[in-house]
Amino acid sequence: MTTAYTHLLDDADTVLRSASRGPWSRTSAFLLRKALESCVREFWRRTQPGMECCRMRTQLLCLAQYVDGATARRAFGAWAALSAACHYHGYELNPTADELRALHDEVRVVAERLHPAGASLDSESPAMRTGLGRI
């Protein structure tokens, strides 16, 4: 199944491969952050409808109650790094291609863990098994 976040990840990959001129680093960072946010919103839409309307920081903090802690930490860490990369700072360099490639890989891993192929998210969620996801 092709989703919005997979298209965004592919677009970010294309921009990273052609990283030679122009604002490619910020463009990649924006695409990767949008892909991560889209992936997380889709997870909430399927797991706990209504949660996708909360601020992204709140959604990411709540992930630890629904998925394993490592995935939640990866998602929050990638989002924080991408948010920083999306902002211009006169005293910082733009993110490098290697840094963005590592963040691309992190977002892809998070997407694979939040949306395992052929698995029902309701059955994967520890909170759903304990009943916490139905509050």
NORKASUL-V600904 format. One record per residue. N is the residue number from 1. RES is the residue in three letters. SS is DSSP state (A for helix, B for strand, O for the rest). Layout:
BEGIN
n & res & ss
N & RES & SS
N & RES & SS
END
This chain:
BEGIN
n & res & ss
1 & MET & O
2 & THR & O
3 & THR & O
4 & ALA & A
5 & TYR & A
6 & THR & A
7 & HIS & A
8 & LEU & A
9 & LEU & A
10 & ASP & A
11 & ASP & A
12 & ALA & A
13 & ASP & A
14 & THR & A
15 & VAL & A
16 & LEU & A
17 & ARG & A
18 & SER & O
19 & ALA & O
20 & SER & O
21 & ARG & O
22 & GLY & O
23 & PRO & O
24 & TRP & A
25 & SER & A
26 & ARG & A
27 & THR & A
28 & SER & A
29 & ALA & A
30 & PHE & A
31 & LEU & A
32 & LEU & A
33 & ARG & A
34 & LYS & A
35 & ALA & A
36 & LEU & A
37 & GLU & A
38 & SER & A
39 & CYS & A
40 & VAL & A
41 & ARG & A
42 & GLU & A
43 & PHE & A
44 & TRP & A
45 & ARG & A
46 & ARG & A
47 & THR & A
48 & GLN & O
49 & PRO & O
50 & GLY & O
51 & MET & A
52 & GLU & A
53 & CYS & A
54 & CYS & O
55 & ARG & O
56 & MET & A
57 & ARG & A
58 & THR & A
59 & GLN & A
60 & LEU & A
61 & LEU & A
62 & CYS & A
63 & LEU & A
64 & ALA & A
65 & GLN & A
66 & TYR & O
67 & VAL & O
68 & ASP & O
69 & GLY & A
70 & ALA & A
71 & THR & A
72 & ALA & A
73 & ARG & A
74 & ARG & A
75 & ALA & A
76 & PHE & A
77 & GLY & A
78 & ALA & A
79 & TRP & A
80 & ALA & A
81 & ALA & A
82 & LEU & A
83 & SER & A
84 & ALA & A
85 & ALA & A
86 & CYS & O
87 & HIS & O
88 & TYR & O
89 & HIS & O
90 & GLY & O
91 & TYR & O
92 & GLU & O
93 & LEU & O
94 & ASN & O
95 & PRO & O
96 & THR & O
97 & ALA & A
98 & ASP & A
99 & GLU & A
100 & LEU & A
101 & ARG & A
102 & ALA & A
103 & LEU & A
104 & HIS & A
105 & ASP & A
106 & GLU & A
107 & VAL & A
108 & ARG & A
109 & VAL & A
110 & VAL & A
111 & ALA & A
112 & GLU & A
113 & ARG & A
114 & LEU & A
115 & HIS & O
116 & PRO & O
117 & ALA & O
118 & GLY & O
119 & ALA & O
120 & SER & O
121 & LEU & A
122 & ASP & A
123 & SER & A
124 & GLU & A
125 & SER & O
126 & PRO & A
127 & ALA & A
128 & MET & A
129 & ARG & A
130 & THR & A
131 & GLY & O
132 & LEU & A
133 & GLY & A
134 & ARG & A
135 & ILE & O
END
